[in-house]
């Protein structure tokens, strides 16, 4: 017998699981309708564990997309009319496909490799390193950074698991991982001019605000896997430690998935990482 017990409904609705299940259904239904390219929901609640930090948990969704791509998805529901505001310098407010993502493959001796490197691929979006979330105080650890750091480790754990499949089956090719946060929060970009910031108050006199369907949150974040290229100085070291998290508004999810998650190289990208990389072989050594 079905009943509408308000206390039970409030209890269920207080959880974020319903949002996760809805996103999974949307992705699954869309993947069945999509015949143009590979687009499949591969796993839900996929367990991961990071031996280095002792962290463990469950990846909400793992989705195959594009050319050997994996969307590693964390679903984040925000109550009320929540919004995440991303700061973007006016001079850098140009959509692009620049990302720093994780890839895996094998070297010429068949040994597994993994690295975070710079790529250019669709779909284009703005990029930001700063996100303001209502309710986060100045003394609190940044909200999005906390989520992103755990998602980075979960992504690496999944990649390490799949590397073992490649090794056992001796399958060739590369795989790319896109750490992704899907949220119902309104994603707002604040385009600002440094000259408009008052140094006496640390506040903006004016800003250009607009909602966006997706944004690349790119920042130096802790990870177990490094880059392909050795750092020559602190400037390069800071750049090579950056990781990209794709943040997508849930209402725009289907429109984003319809766009091509494909690479624009090598014609549009000078030197793919595996052509001139510095390798540290993995467990296959």
Secondary structure, DSSP 8 states (H G I E B T S, - for coil): -----HHHHHHHHTSSHHHHHHHHHHHHHHHHH--SS-EEEEEEEEEEE-TTT--EEEEEEEEEETTTEEEEEEEE--SSS-EEEEEEEGGG---EEEEEEEEEEE-TTS-EEEEEEEEEEEEEEEEESEEEETT--TTS--HHHHHHHHHHHHHHHHHHHHHHHHHHHT--S-EEEEEEEEESSEEEEEEE-GGGEETTTTEES--EEEE-SEEEEEEE---SS--SS---SHHHHHHHTEEEEEEEEGGGHHHHHHS---B-TTTTSSS-GGGS------TT-
